[in-house]
Amino acid sequence: MNAFSSAVRDGPGDRASARERLEAERRDTEARIAALHSDFDAIVEANALVAVDDEHDPEGSSTAFERAHTASLLARARDHLTEVDRALERLERGDYGRCERCGEPIPPDRLEVRPAATTCVRCAAGAGR
């Protein structure tokens, strides 16, 4: 049994609850993607019904911002879904819960809050420097 196995066997870090958290995170993210996709389509459809000149229409700039903002949120949600899928792959390989930088176990509390985390708190804090 490696250090990870013994570190996450207690409490919220065990394999079954990790899988449940990741699967719940995946469902939530898929729902968010669907809602954002619907919002984006509605924005595009609403703009298709009127001839909007973004440059001269006082509402045009806010419409362009709304479209860009929703597209950005959609891209972030898709990226998060990829992160969750990778976390599920790490769980299958037995690498889940280990920091990808230093190799130390990621604290179970961090994994509970951020199920797709790839770094421990120390390495995550150092990444911004």
DSSP file with accessible surface (Angstrom, degrees, kcal/mol):
  #  RESIDUE AA STRUCTURE BP1 BP2  ACC     N-H-->O    O-->H-N    N-H-->O    O-->H-N    TCO  KAPPA ALPHA  PHI   PSI    X-CA   Y-CA   Z-CA
    1    1 A M              0   0  164      0, 0.0     2,-0.1     0, 0.0     0, 0.0   0.000 360.0 360.0 360.0 128.0    0.0    0.0    0.0
    2    2 A N     >  -     0   0   76      1,-0.1     4,-1.8     4,-0.0     5,-0.2  -0.304 360.0 -98.0 -85.1 174.8    1.5    3.4   -1.0
    3    3 A A  H  > S+     0   0   55      1,-0.2     4,-2.2     2,-0.2     5,-0.2   0.869 122.9  55.1 -61.4 -35.2    1.4    6.6    1.0
    4    4 A F  H  > S+     0   0   15      2,-0.2     4,-2.4     1,-0.2     5,-0.3   0.952 104.6  52.6 -63.4 -47.6   -1.6    7.8   -1.1
    5    5 A S  H  > S+     0   0   34      1,-0.2     4,-0.9     2,-0.2    -1,-0.2   0.916 114.6  40.7 -57.2 -44.5   -3.6    4.8   -0.4
    6    6 A S  H  < S+     0   0   61     -4,-1.8     4,-0.5     1,-0.2    -1,-0.2   0.854 113.9  54.6 -74.2 -29.8   -3.2    5.1    3.3
    7    7 A A  H  < S+     0   0   37     -4,-2.2     3,-0.2    -5,-0.2    -2,-0.2   0.865 116.1  35.4 -71.8 -35.0   -3.6    8.9    3.2
    8    8 A V  H  < S+     0   0    7     -4,-2.4    -1,-0.2     1,-0.2    -2,-0.2   0.502  94.0  84.0-101.8   0.3   -7.0    8.9    1.4
    9    9 A R  S  < S+     0   0  150     -4,-0.9     2,-0.3    -5,-0.3     5,-0.2   0.838  80.7  76.5 -69.6 -28.9   -8.5    5.8    2.9
   10   10 A D  S >  S-     0   0  121     -4,-0.5     3,-1.1    -3,-0.2     4,-0.0  -0.640 105.0 -34.6 -84.9 135.5   -9.7    7.9    5.9
   11   11 A G  G >  S-     0   0   56     -2,-0.3     3,-1.4     1,-0.2     6,-0.2  -0.189 121.4  -3.4  64.2-140.5  -12.7   10.2    5.6
   12   12 A P  G 3  S+     0   0   40      0, 0.0    -1,-0.2     0, 0.0    -4,-0.1   0.594 122.0  68.6 -70.4  -9.5  -13.6   12.1    2.4
   13   13 A G  G <   +     0   0    2     -3,-1.1    -2,-0.1    -6,-0.2    -3,-0.1   0.466  67.5 119.6 -90.8  -0.9  -10.5   11.0    0.5
   14   14 A D  S <> S-     0   0   57     -3,-1.4     4,-2.5    -5,-0.2     5,-0.2  -0.225  76.5-108.6 -66.7 159.2  -11.3    7.3    0.0
   15   15 A R  H  > S+     0   0  119      1,-0.2     4,-2.5     2,-0.2     5,-0.2   0.878 114.2  50.0 -56.6 -43.8  -11.6    6.0   -3.5
   16   16 A A  H  > S+     0   0   60      1,-0.2     4,-2.4     2,-0.2    -1,-0.2   0.928 114.4  43.2 -65.9 -44.3  -15.4    5.5   -3.5
   17   17 A S  H  > S+     0   0   24      2,-0.2     4,-2.7     1,-0.2    -1,-0.2   0.862 111.9  55.3 -72.3 -29.9  -16.2    8.9   -2.2
   18   18 A A  H  X S+     0   0    1     -4,-2.5     4,-2.7     2,-0.2     5,-0.2   0.939 109.3  47.2 -63.3 -45.1  -13.6   10.4   -4.5
   19   19 A R  H  X S+     0   0   67     -4,-2.5     4,-3.0     1,-0.2     5,-0.2   0.932 111.9  50.3 -61.8 -43.7  -15.4    8.8   -7.5
   20   20 A E  H  X S+     0   0  126     -4,-2.4     4,-2.5     1,-0.2    -2,-0.2   0.923 112.0  47.4 -60.5 -45.4  -18.8   10.0   -6.2
   21   21 A R  H  X S+     0   0   41     -4,-2.7     4,-2.7     2,-0.2    -1,-0.2   0.925 114.1  46.9 -61.7 -44.7  -17.4   13.6   -5.9
   22   22 A L  H  X S+     0   0    0     -4,-2.7     4,-2.5     2,-0.2    -2,-0.2   0.912 113.1  48.1 -65.9 -41.3  -15.9   13.5   -9.3
   23   23 A E  H  X S+     0   0   78     -4,-3.0     4,-2.5     2,-0.2    -1,-0.2   0.899 113.0  48.3 -67.0 -38.4  -19.0   12.0  -10.9
   24   24 A A  H  X S+     0   0   31     -4,-2.5     4,-2.7    -5,-0.2    -2,-0.2   0.918 111.8  50.1 -64.9 -41.7  -21.2   14.7   -9.2
   25   25 A E  H  X S+     0   0   50     -4,-2.7     4,-2.4     1,-0.2    -2,-0.2   0.900 110.3  50.8 -62.4 -38.8  -18.8   17.4  -10.3
   26   26 A R  H  X S+     0   0   67     -4,-2.5     4,-2.7     2,-0.2    -2,-0.2   0.931 110.9  47.3 -65.5 -45.4  -19.0   16.0  -13.9
   27   27 A R  H  X S+     0   0  140     -4,-2.5     4,-2.4     2,-0.2    -2,-0.2   0.930 113.1  48.7 -61.6 -45.5  -22.8   16.0  -13.8
   28   28 A D  H  X S+     0   0   97     -4,-2.7     4,-2.3     1,-0.2    -1,-0.2   0.905 112.8  48.0 -60.8 -41.8  -22.9   19.6  -12.5
   29   29 A T  H  X S+     0   0    0     -4,-2.4     4,-2.7     2,-0.2    -2,-0.2   0.907 110.2  51.0 -68.6 -40.8  -20.4   20.7  -15.1
   30   30 A E  H  X S+     0   0   86     -4,-2.7     4,-2.4     1,-0.2    -1,-0.2   0.905 111.1  49.0 -61.8 -40.3  -22.3   19.0  -17.9
   31   31 A A  H  X S+     0   0   63     -4,-2.4     4,-2.5     2,-0.2    -2,-0.2   0.904 110.8  50.3 -65.0 -40.6  -25.5   20.8  -16.7
   32   32 A R  H  X S+     0   0  109     -4,-2.3     4,-2.8     2,-0.2     5,-0.2   0.916 110.3  50.3 -63.5 -40.9  -23.7   24.1  -16.6
   33   33 A I  H  X S+     0   0   24     -4,-2.7     4,-2.8     1,-0.2     5,-0.2   0.932 110.5  49.1 -62.7 -45.2  -22.4   23.6  -20.1
   34   34 A A  H  X S+     0   0   63     -4,-2.4     4,-2.3     2,-0.2    -1,-0.2   0.920 113.1  47.0 -61.3 -43.9  -25.9   22.8  -21.4
   35   35 A A  H  X S+     0   0   51     -4,-2.5     4,-2.6     2,-0.2    -2,-0.2   0.922 114.3  46.6 -65.3 -43.7  -27.3   25.9  -19.7
   36   36 A L  H  X S+     0   0   21     -4,-2.8     4,-2.9     2,-0.2    -2,-0.2   0.890 110.9  52.4 -66.8 -37.8  -24.5   28.1  -21.0
   37   37 A H  H  X S+     0   0   77     -4,-2.8     4,-2.8    -5,-0.2    -1,-0.2   0.926 110.7  48.1 -62.4 -43.6  -24.9   26.6  -24.5
   38   38 A S  H  X S+     0   0   74     -4,-2.3     4,-2.3    -5,-0.2    -2,-0.2   0.921 112.2  49.0 -62.3 -43.7  -28.6   27.4  -24.4
   39   39 A D  H  X S+     0   0   87     -4,-2.6     4,-2.2     2,-0.2    -2,-0.2   0.921 111.9  48.9 -60.5 -45.6  -27.9   31.0  -23.2
   40   40 A F  H  X S+     0   0   56     -4,-2.9     4,-2.6     1,-0.2     5,-0.2   0.935 111.1  49.2 -61.7 -46.3  -25.4   31.5  -25.9
   41   41 A D  H  X S+     0   0   78     -4,-2.8     4,-2.9     1,-0.2    -1,-0.2   0.893 110.1  52.0 -60.6 -39.0  -27.8   30.2  -28.6
   42   42 A A  H  X S+     0   0   54     -4,-2.3     4,-2.7     2,-0.2    -1,-0.2   0.899 109.5  49.3 -65.1 -39.7  -30.5   32.5  -27.2
   43   43 A I  H  X S+     0   0   16     -4,-2.2     4,-2.0     2,-0.2    -2,-0.2   0.944 114.0  45.0 -63.6 -47.2  -28.2   35.5  -27.5
   44   44 A V  H  X S+     0   0   64     -4,-2.6     4,-1.7     1,-0.2    -2,-0.2   0.929 114.4  49.1 -63.1 -44.0  -27.2   34.6  -31.0
   45   45 A E  H  X S+     0   0  131     -4,-2.9     4,-1.1     1,-0.2    -2,-0.2   0.914 109.5  51.4 -63.6 -42.9  -30.8   33.9  -32.0
   46   46 A A  H  < S+     0   0   56     -4,-2.7     4,-0.4     1,-0.2     3,-0.4   0.889 111.8  47.7 -62.6 -37.1  -32.0   37.2  -30.5
   47   47 A N  H >< S+     0   0   30     -4,-2.0     3,-0.7     1,-0.2     5,-0.4   0.788 104.3  60.6 -74.4 -27.0  -29.4   39.1  -32.4
   48   48 A A  H 3< S+     0   0   81     -4,-1.7    -1,-0.2     1,-0.2    -2,-0.2   0.774  97.7  60.4 -70.2 -24.0  -30.2   37.3  -35.7
   49   49 A L  T 3< S+     0   0  138     -4,-1.1     2,-0.4    -3,-0.4    -1,-0.2   0.675 108.9  43.8 -78.7 -17.2  -33.8   38.7  -35.5
   50   50 A V  S <  S-     0   0   84     -3,-0.7     2,-1.1    -4,-0.4    -1,-0.0  -0.952  87.5-115.3-127.9 148.2  -32.6   42.3  -35.6
   51   51 A A        -     0   0  111     -2,-0.4     2,-0.6     2,-0.0    -3,-0.1  -0.716  42.0-169.0 -81.8 102.0  -30.0   44.0  -37.7
   52   52 A V        -     0   0   41     -2,-1.1     2,-0.8    -5,-0.4     3,-0.1  -0.852  19.8-166.3-101.7 124.9  -27.5   45.0  -35.1
   53   53 A D    >>  -     0   0   80     -2,-0.6     4,-3.1     1,-0.1     3,-0.9  -0.890   9.4-164.4-104.4  95.1  -24.7   47.3  -35.8
   54   54 A D  T 34 S+     0   0   61     -2,-0.8     7,-0.3     1,-0.2    -1,-0.1   0.797  84.6  54.6 -52.5 -32.0  -22.5   46.7  -32.7
   55   55 A E  T 34 S+     0   0  161      1,-0.1    -1,-0.2     5,-0.1     6,-0.0   0.870 123.0  21.7 -74.6 -34.1  -20.5   49.9  -33.5
   56   56 A H  T <4 S+     0   0  135     -3,-0.9    -2,-0.2     4,-0.0    -1,-0.1   0.642 100.7  90.3-111.1 -18.5  -23.5   52.3  -33.7
   57   57 A D    >X  -     0   0   56     -4,-3.1     3,-0.9     1,-0.1     4,-0.9  -0.699  68.3-143.6 -82.0 125.3  -26.3   50.6  -31.8
   58   58 A P  T 34 S+     0   0  108      0, 0.0     4,-0.4     0, 0.0    -1,-0.1   0.799 104.4  45.3 -60.1 -26.0  -26.2   51.6  -28.1
   59   59 A E  T 3> S+     0   0  123      1,-0.1     4,-2.2     2,-0.1     5,-0.2   0.657  95.9  79.8 -87.1 -16.1  -27.3   48.0  -27.2
   60   60 A G  H <> S+     0   0    0     -3,-0.9     4,-2.7    -7,-0.3     5,-0.2   0.895  89.2  50.3 -61.5 -42.9  -24.8   46.4  -29.6
   61   61 A S  H  X S+     0   0   79     -4,-0.9     4,-2.4    -7,-0.3    -1,-0.2   0.898 111.9  47.6 -66.9 -37.2  -21.8   46.7  -27.3
   62   62 A S  H  > S+     0   0   50     -4,-0.4     4,-2.7     2,-0.2    -1,-0.2   0.876 111.8  51.2 -71.3 -32.7  -23.7   45.1  -24.4
   63   63 A T  H  X S+     0   0   20     -4,-2.2     4,-2.6     2,-0.2    -2,-0.2   0.929 110.9  47.7 -66.5 -42.9  -24.9   42.4  -26.7
   64   64 A A  H  X S+     0   0   28     -4,-2.7     4,-2.7     1,-0.2    -2,-0.2   0.910 113.2  48.8 -63.9 -41.4  -21.4   41.7  -27.9
   65   65 A F  H  X S+     0   0  138     -4,-2.4     4,-3.2     2,-0.2     5,-0.2   0.933 111.1  49.8 -62.3 -45.5  -20.1   41.7  -24.3
   66   66 A E  H  X S+     0   0   97     -4,-2.7     4,-2.5     2,-0.2     5,-0.2   0.919 112.7  47.2 -60.4 -43.1  -22.9   39.3  -23.2
   67   67 A R  H  X S+     0   0   73     -4,-2.6     4,-2.5     2,-0.2    -1,-0.2   0.943 115.4  44.9 -64.6 -46.5  -22.1   37.0  -26.1
   68   68 A A  H  X S+     0   0   63     -4,-2.7     4,-2.3     2,-0.2    -2,-0.2   0.897 113.3  50.7 -65.7 -40.7  -18.3   37.1  -25.4
   69   69 A H  H  X S+     0   0   89     -4,-3.2     4,-2.5     2,-0.2    -2,-0.2   0.935 112.2  46.2 -63.4 -45.3  -18.8   36.6  -21.7
   70   70 A T  H  X S+     0   0   13     -4,-2.5     4,-2.5    -5,-0.2    -2,-0.2   0.912 111.8  51.8 -65.3 -39.5  -21.1   33.6  -22.2
   71   71 A A  H  X S+     0   0   39     -4,-2.5     4,-2.4    -5,-0.2    -1,-0.2   0.902 110.1  49.9 -63.1 -39.0  -18.7   32.1  -24.7
   72   72 A S  H  X S+     0   0   62     -4,-2.3     4,-2.4     2,-0.2    -2,-0.2   0.923 110.9  48.1 -65.6 -44.5  -15.8   32.6  -22.1
   73   73 A L  H  X S+     0   0   55     -4,-2.5     4,-2.3     2,-0.2    -2,-0.2   0.894 111.4  51.8 -62.4 -38.7  -17.9   30.9  -19.4
   74   74 A L  H  X S+     0   0   11     -4,-2.5     4,-2.4     2,-0.2    -2,-0.2   0.926 109.4  49.0 -64.4 -43.4  -18.7   28.1  -21.7
   75   75 A A  H  X S+     0   0   45     -4,-2.4     4,-2.4     1,-0.2    -2,-0.2   0.917 111.4  49.7 -62.9 -42.2  -15.0   27.6  -22.6
   76   76 A R  H  X S+     0   0  167     -4,-2.4     4,-2.4     1,-0.2    -1,-0.2   0.900 110.4  50.3 -63.9 -40.2  -14.1   27.5  -18.9
   77   77 A A  H  X S+     0   0    4     -4,-2.3     4,-2.3     2,-0.2    -2,-0.2   0.911 110.5  49.5 -65.1 -40.1  -16.8   25.0  -18.1
   78   78 A R  H  X S+     0   0  116     -4,-2.4     4,-2.0     2,-0.2    -2,-0.2   0.903 110.7  50.2 -64.9 -40.5  -15.6   22.7  -21.0
   79   79 A D  H  X S+     0   0   99     -4,-2.4     4,-2.1     2,-0.2    -2,-0.2   0.910 109.7  51.3 -62.0 -41.1  -12.0   23.0  -19.7
   80   80 A H  H  X S+     0   0   38     -4,-2.4     4,-2.6     2,-0.2    -2,-0.2   0.904 106.3  54.1 -63.8 -39.7  -13.2   22.1  -16.2
   81   81 A L  H  X S+     0   0   29     -4,-2.3     4,-2.6     1,-0.2    -1,-0.2   0.919 107.8  50.6 -60.7 -40.0  -15.0   19.0  -17.6
   82   82 A T  H  X S+     0   0   58     -4,-2.0     4,-2.4     1,-0.2    -1,-0.2   0.913 109.5  51.1 -62.4 -41.8  -11.7   18.0  -19.2
   83   83 A E  H  X S+     0   0   81     -4,-2.1     4,-2.1     2,-0.2    -2,-0.2   0.904 110.5  48.6 -62.3 -41.5  -10.0   18.4  -15.8
   84   84 A V  H  X S+     0   0    0     -4,-2.6     4,-2.4     2,-0.2    -2,-0.2   0.924 110.3  51.2 -65.7 -42.7  -12.6   16.3  -14.1
   85   85 A D  H  X S+     0   0   45     -4,-2.6     4,-2.0     1,-0.2    -2,-0.2   0.906 110.0  49.8 -61.7 -39.5  -12.3   13.6  -16.8
   86   86 A R  H  X S+     0   0  145     -4,-2.4     4,-2.5     2,-0.2    -1,-0.2   0.883 108.4  53.0 -66.1 -37.3   -8.5   13.6  -16.2
   87   87 A A  H  X S+     0   0    0     -4,-2.1     4,-2.4     2,-0.2    -2,-0.2   0.908 107.5  51.4 -64.0 -40.3   -9.0   13.3  -12.5
   88   88 A L  H  X S+     0   0   27     -4,-2.4     4,-2.1     2,-0.2    -2,-0.2   0.898 109.6  50.6 -62.9 -38.8  -11.3   10.2  -13.1
   89   89 A E  H  X S+     0   0  106     -4,-2.0     4,-2.1     2,-0.2    -2,-0.2   0.914 109.5  50.2 -64.1 -41.8   -8.5    8.7  -15.3
   90   90 A R  H  X>S+     0   0   12     -4,-2.5     5,-2.3     1,-0.2     6,-1.3   0.890 108.1  53.8 -63.2 -37.9   -5.9    9.4  -12.5
   91   91 A L  H  <5S+     0   0    4     -4,-2.4     3,-0.5     4,-0.2    -1,-0.2   0.931 109.0  48.6 -61.4 -43.1   -8.3    7.7  -10.0
   92   92 A E  H  <5S+     0   0  112     -4,-2.1    -1,-0.2     1,-0.2    -2,-0.2   0.877 114.0  45.9 -63.8 -38.5   -8.4    4.6  -12.3
   93   93 A R  H  <5S-     0   0  142     -4,-2.1    -1,-0.2    -5,-0.1    -2,-0.2   0.621 115.2-115.0 -78.5 -16.5   -4.6    4.5  -12.6
   94   94 A G  T  <5S+     0   0   26     -4,-1.2    -3,-0.2    -3,-0.5    -4,-0.1   0.595  90.3 107.9  90.8  10.2   -4.2    5.0   -8.9
   95   95 A D    > < +     0   0   76     -5,-2.3     3,-1.4    -6,-0.2    -4,-0.2   0.471  42.9 119.5 -95.7  -7.2   -2.5    8.4   -9.3
   96   96 A Y  T 3  S+     0   0    1     -6,-1.3     3,-0.1     1,-0.2    22,-0.1  -0.362  72.2  26.9 -64.4 137.3   -5.5   10.5   -8.0
   97   97 A G  T 3  S+     0   0    1     20,-0.4     9,-3.8     1,-0.3     2,-0.4   0.495  93.5 113.1  91.7   4.0   -4.7   12.5   -4.9
   98   98 A R  B <  S-A  105   0A  64     -3,-1.4    -1,-0.3     7,-0.3     2,-0.2  -0.922  73.4-112.4-110.0 135.7   -1.0   12.9   -5.6
   99   99 A C     >  -     0   0    4      5,-3.2     4,-1.2    -2,-0.4    20,-0.3  -0.432  16.8-145.8 -64.6 129.8    0.5   16.3   -6.4
  100  100 A E  T  4 S+     0   0  121     18,-3.2    -1,-0.1    -2,-0.2    19,-0.1   0.654  95.4  44.3 -73.1 -14.8    1.8   16.3  -10.0
  101  101 A R  T  4 S+     0   0  152     17,-0.3    -1,-0.1     3,-0.1    18,-0.1   0.904 130.9  12.8 -92.5 -55.9    4.7   18.6   -9.0
  102  102 A C  T  4 S-     0   0   49      2,-0.1    -2,-0.1     3,-0.0    17,-0.1   0.599  90.1-127.6-102.5 -14.2    6.1   17.2   -5.7
  103  103 A G     <  +     0   0   30     -4,-1.2    -3,-0.1     1,-0.3     3,-0.1   0.417  63.1 133.4  84.3  -3.9    4.5   13.8   -5.6
  104  104 A E        -     0   0  108      1,-0.1    -5,-3.2    -6,-0.1    -1,-0.3  -0.411  67.4 -87.5 -76.2 157.6    3.2   14.3   -2.1
  105  105 A P  B     -A   98   0A  34      0, 0.0    -7,-0.3     0, 0.0    -1,-0.1  -0.359  37.4-125.3 -63.6 140.6   -0.5   13.4   -1.2
  106  106 A I        -     0   0    2     -9,-3.8    14,-0.1    14,-0.1     5,-0.1  -0.767  38.7-101.8 -82.7 130.6   -3.0   16.2   -1.8
  107  107 A P    >>  -     0   0   56      0, 0.0     4,-1.9     0, 0.0     3,-0.8  -0.253  23.4-126.6 -56.2 137.1   -4.9   16.8    1.5
  108  108 A P  H 3> S+     0   0   35      0, 0.0     4,-2.1     0, 0.0     5,-0.2   0.840 109.5  59.8 -54.1 -34.3   -8.3   15.2    1.5
  109  109 A D  H 3> S+     0   0  120      1,-0.2     4,-1.6     2,-0.2     5,-0.2   0.893 105.3  48.4 -62.7 -38.5   -9.9   18.5    2.5
  110  110 A R  H <> S+     0   0   49     -3,-0.8     4,-3.4     1,-0.2    -1,-0.2   0.916 111.4  49.6 -66.4 -42.5   -8.5   20.1   -0.7
  111  111 A L  H  < S+     0   0    0     -4,-1.9    -2,-0.2     1,-0.2    -1,-0.2   0.831 107.0  55.7 -67.2 -29.8   -9.8   17.2   -2.8
  112  112 A E  H  < S+     0   0  101     -4,-2.1    -1,-0.2    -5,-0.2    -2,-0.2   0.910 116.9  35.1 -67.4 -39.5  -13.2   17.6   -1.2
  113  113 A V  H  < S+     0   0  118     -4,-1.6    -2,-0.2     1,-0.3    -1,-0.2   0.875 135.1  25.2 -80.2 -40.4  -13.4   21.2   -2.2
  114  114 A R    ><  -     0   0  131     -4,-3.4     3,-2.4    -5,-0.2    -1,-0.3  -0.741  69.3-179.8-126.4  81.0  -11.5   20.8   -5.6
  115  115 A P  T 3  S+     0   0    6      0, 0.0    -1,-0.1     0, 0.0   -18,-0.1   0.760  82.6  50.1 -57.9 -25.5  -12.0   17.2   -6.7
  116  116 A A  T 3  S+     0   0    9    -20,-0.1    -5,-0.1   -94,-0.0   -30,-0.0   0.310  79.4 141.2 -96.7  11.6  -10.0   17.7   -9.9
  117  117 A A    <   -     0   0    3     -3,-2.4   -20,-0.4    -7,-0.2   -11,-0.1  -0.210  30.3-174.1 -56.2 140.4   -7.0   19.3   -8.1
  118  118 A T        +     0   0   48      2,-0.1   -18,-3.2   -22,-0.1     2,-0.3   0.460  63.6  51.7-113.5  -6.8   -3.6   18.3   -9.4
  119  119 A T  S    S-     0   0   17    -20,-0.3   -20,-0.1   -19,-0.1    -1,-0.1  -0.940  79.3-114.7-132.0 154.1   -1.4   20.0   -6.9
  120  120 A C     >  -     0   0   10     -2,-0.3     4,-2.6   -14,-0.1     5,-0.2  -0.269  43.0 -99.4 -73.9 170.8   -1.1   20.1   -3.1
  121  121 A V  H  > S+     0   0   82      1,-0.2     4,-2.7     2,-0.2     5,-0.2   0.917 121.9  52.9 -61.1 -44.1   -1.7   23.5   -1.4
  122  122 A R  H  > S+     0   0  168      1,-0.2     4,-1.8     2,-0.2    -1,-0.2   0.940 113.6  41.7 -60.0 -47.0    2.0   24.2   -1.1
  123  123 A C  H  > S+     0   0   19      2,-0.2     4,-1.2     1,-0.2    -1,-0.2   0.890 113.5  53.0 -69.7 -36.7    2.7   23.7   -4.8
  124  124 A A  H  X S+     0   0   33     -4,-2.6     4,-0.6     1,-0.2     3,-0.3   0.909 109.6  49.2 -64.2 -39.5   -0.5   25.5   -5.8
  125  125 A A  H >< S+     0   0   56     -4,-2.7     3,-0.6     1,-0.2    -1,-0.2   0.875 111.0  50.0 -67.6 -34.4    0.5   28.5   -3.7
  126  126 A G  H >< S+     0   0   33     -4,-1.8     3,-1.2    -5,-0.2    -1,-0.2   0.701  94.8  74.0 -77.4 -17.2    4.0   28.5   -5.3
  127  127 A A  H 3< S+     0   0   51     -4,-1.2    -1,-0.2    -3,-0.3    -2,-0.2   0.813  91.5  55.7 -67.4 -30.0    2.6   28.4   -8.8
  128  128 A G  T <<        0   0   76     -4,-0.6    -1,-0.3    -3,-0.6    -2,-0.1   0.526 360.0 360.0 -80.4  -4.7    1.5   32.0   -8.7
  129  129 A R    <         0   0  244     -3,-1.2    -3,-0.0    -4,-0.1    -4,-0.0  -0.494 360.0 360.0 -93.6 360.0    5.0   33.3   -7.9
